[in-house]
């Protein structure tokens, strides 16, 4: 099999996230700025609300040859608005993304450009955080996939 470049795998995951309603702005890398206001601006949607994702590869390691386990780290940000009960949207969106990555169009043991899902997406953190004085819902998720050494 020919190698599937990191940018291609990240772009496919980005497309999957964007396919779930309410994803907002999706970046295929971690974002950093010197000012919190600039950081938050990277995730503002057309309505001006902070809403978005970062997709980045995490730890990668060999399993039993010829398999390779790759972990994707996904961070979700959503501006908090208590009057609009955004917590409900936030939690529902995390679960919708988990279902999308679990159910398809790539089913277990079918190869997606980013690999075969070994476990469903885990939601490791779901909490409220302050970014530059702006309260946001923050979710940190991981997705483990299996790839073949020939794809590296």
Buried (B, 14 or more C-beta within 10 A) or exposed (E): EEEBEBEEBBBBBBEBBEEBEEBBBBBBEEBEEEEEEEBBEBBBBEEEBBBBBBBBBEEEEEEEEEBBBBBBBBBBBBBBEEEEEBBEBBBEBBEBBBEBBBEEEBEEEEBBBBBBBBEBBBBEEBEEEEBEEBBBBBBBBBBBBBBBEEBE
